[in-house]
Amino acid sequence: MIERKSTVLDANHFEDLPEFLESCVNKIKDSYPKFSSLQLSKRLGIPNSTFDRISKKEVKNPTFNYALKIVQEVCGEESIQSFIKKFYPKMYENFETVYPGNKDVPFVMPEAESYFQDASTYEILVMATTTEGLTKEKTLEEFGKRGLGVLEKLLSNGVLKEENGKISTQGPVNAKQETVQKVLQNLIEFNYDLDAFGDNRNWLSVQYDSVKSEVVVPQLRNVCIEANQKIREIMNAPESKGSDVVWAGIVMDSLAKHSDLLTNNKKVLQ
């Protein structure tokens, strides 16, 4: 695991984003001296050509997700938040707008991302990041020795912490969009009960049509934001607390991704 030293790589000490990311990449390379640039880019999930250009300060405005992957590898949570505030202020504002009360919530450690995305381990991370958390006994009962091994590894590298037998992240966490996307995909694929639909236990619906995206998309996005706030209120209500893990996902986007198609025959998924 990479040791994160926010005092060494603090975004506030850099005026230029490419310079800050170059320093981060150099720190990553120092931590993995035997790794080639290609191996590092694969580890981070960034195209090698893009990773190489970022390391040479050739990308002036890298996408937020690529920049975050690099910064997460070497910076402490305080520096990650400073990085977002300074170099991606609009993104920071969006966290406040789209996820009220979640803006300053720390990002989960990079070591946990792959476990969240893996179909065989995501449930362990989901349960461990709830208020209830997990115990070793519960993990062994639900996931067997392999699951217990995963839990022990997450404890050893500091992703999870144990206090009085309860294993958790000791508070809520944020995650990169691709991780959120994968977790939702896993939950729908493996934890949505098709046989329960219609008996008040779950809900699944997809709406799409040919529309004017400039009219429909902002309205749908506002609906999603409002629904997310309402779900948060329900989940966090004192009378809601218990040991059952209930999940809800909200998603919308456009089917066509090419700019020449966006104005015609655009379909919106909800």
N, C-alpha and C positions, 0 to 999 in steps of 0.2 A: 504494500500500500504506500502511496506517495505521501510524504509528510507535508502538510499544508502550513505555510508560514505567511499569514496575512501581512505581517510587518515587513516582509521582504518584497512581496508582490501586491502592492496596494494600488488600486486603480487611481486613487487620488494623487499619487505621485507621478502620474503620467498625463501629459496634455494631449497626446496623440494616440488614438486607438490602435493603429497598426504597430506602433512602437510597443505598446503594452502587450499586445498579442504576440509579438516577436519575442519579448522577454518571457512570456508564459511558455511558448514553444521551446525556447532554449532550456528552461527549467525542466520541462518534460523530457527533453533529450538527455539532460544530465541525469535524470532519474532512471532512464532506460538506455544506458550507454551501448548495449549490445543490439538494440533495436534499430532497424533501418527506418527511413522516412516512410516507406510503404507500410511497414509493420505498425508504426505509430498511428498512421492515418487510419488503418483498419481498426486498431484498438479504439480509436475515438469515434469511428463511424463517419469520417469525413473523406470525401474523394481525395485521392493522393495529390492530384494536380492542384486542387484548392488548398490543401494543407501546405504544400510546398510554396505556393504563392503567398499564403498568409505568413509563413515563416520568413519570407523575404520582404515583407512589408509591401507587397504588390497589390494587395486587396485593400482598398480604402474604406469600403463599407461592406464588410462581410455580413452574411445573414446572422441574425441573433442566435439561432440554434447552433450554428457552427462555432461562433465565438464563445458561447456559453460552455460548449463541450470542452474547449481548450482551457477556459478559465477555471472550470470546476476541478480540473485535474491538479491544480497547483495552488489554489487560493482558499483561504478560510471563508466561512460563510459571510463574515462582515465585509470582506473584500469583494465577494461576489455581489452582494447588494450594492456596494459602492460602484462597482463596474456597471451594473444595470442602470443605476441612477444617473451616472455621469455620461456614459456613451450610448445608452438606449433609453433616454428619458421617456419617450413615448410608450415604450414597452412597459416601463415601470408604472406609468399612469394607467395603462390598460389593465394591469394587475389590480389596481385600486378600483377601476370601473367594473371590470368583468368579474373579478373575484374579491368582492369587498371583505375586508378582514383577513385577507390572505397575502397581502402585498409584501409584508416583511417576514412571512413564514420561510424558514430556511429550505434550501433545495436539498433533496436527499443526496447522500454521498454517491459519487460515480460508481463505486463498487456495488451499489444496490441496483443500479439501472438494469443490468442484465438479468438479475433475479426477478425484477418486476416484469420484464418482458418475456421471460421464459415460461412457456405453458406448464412446465412441470414444477415451478417454484413460486409463481406469482401469488398464489393463495397464501403462502407463508408470509410474504411481505405485506399483502393486504391486511391480513389479520394482525400482524405485528404493528402496523401503523394506525390501528384503531385505538380508541380510548381504553378498551378492555385489554389490548395486548395479547400476548401468548405466554404459555408456560412450557417448560420442557416436557412435562407429562402430557399436556394437550397436543403438543407437536408430535410426540412419539405415537400417540393414539391416532391422530388424524393422518399423518404423513409417513409414519414408519421411521426406520433408522436413517434412511437417506434424508428425510426431512429434518431429522434431528441434527444430522451432519451439516446441512445447509445452515441451520440456526446457529450451531456452534461457530461456523466460519464467519457468519455475520456479526456474532458477538466478539470474536477475536479481532476483527478488523475495525471495530468501533461503529459499524453501521447501526447495530442495535445495542441496547444496554439493559442490564438486569438489575432490578431493585426489588428486594423482598419477594423473589421468585417470579415477578412479573417482567416479561421481556417485551420491550417496545422501543420506539424512537423517542419516547418521553416527550411527546408533543407532535403537532401536525407537521407535515413536510410538503414541499412543492416538488414537482418533477418536470423534466423536459416534455415538450408536447408529444414527441414521438413515443415516449414512455407512457404518457397518459393515453395516447391512441392505442397502444398495444395492450395496456391493461384493460381498457374497455372492450377491445376485440376479444381478449381472453375471457372476460366475464360473460360476454354475450354468447360466445361459442360453447363455453363449458359450464356456465352457472345460470344460464337462462333456461327455465323449465318449460318446454313447449307444451307439455300436458297440463300445465297449471293455468294457461291463459283462459280468461273468462270467469274464473272463480274468485276474483278479487285478490289474488296473490301476486300478480305481476302485470306488466304492460309492455307491449311492443308495437310500434307503428312507424311506417315510412310514408312520407308524403313527397311527391315531386310532380312537376309539370313544366311546360314551356311558358316562361314569364319574362317580365322586364326586371332584370337583376337589380338595376339601380333603385327600383321601387320595392321589390320583395326582400332582398338580402338585408337591408338595415332593419326592417320590421321583424324579420325572423330572428336576427341576432339579438334584438331587444327582448324578444319573447324568451330566448334562451337565457339571457342574463337574469331576467326577472324570475324565471323558473329555478335557476341555480341558487339565487338568493333565498327563495322560498324553501327549497330543499335543505339548504344549510340551516335555516331557522328551525325546521322540523327535526333535523338530526341533532342539533345542539340543545334542544329544549330539555330541561331537567327531567321531565316526565318520560322522555324518550330513552333514557339511558338503560342499557341492558347488555346481555352477552351475545345476542344474535347479530350477525353481520349482514346488513341490508345495503344494497348498492343501487344507484340510479345514475344513468348516463345521459348526457345531452349533447347532441352534435348536429351541425348543419354545415353545408358547403355547396359549391357548384360542381356540376358534373364535368363541364368543359373547362379546361385549364388554359387553353391557348387564347391569347387576346383577341384574335380575329374571330373566335367563336363565342366570346362572352356576351356579345350583344344579340346573338341569334340563337333561338332554340335552347336557351339555358335552363337547366333543371336544378332545382334546389332541393337538397336532402335535409330532412328534419328528423 
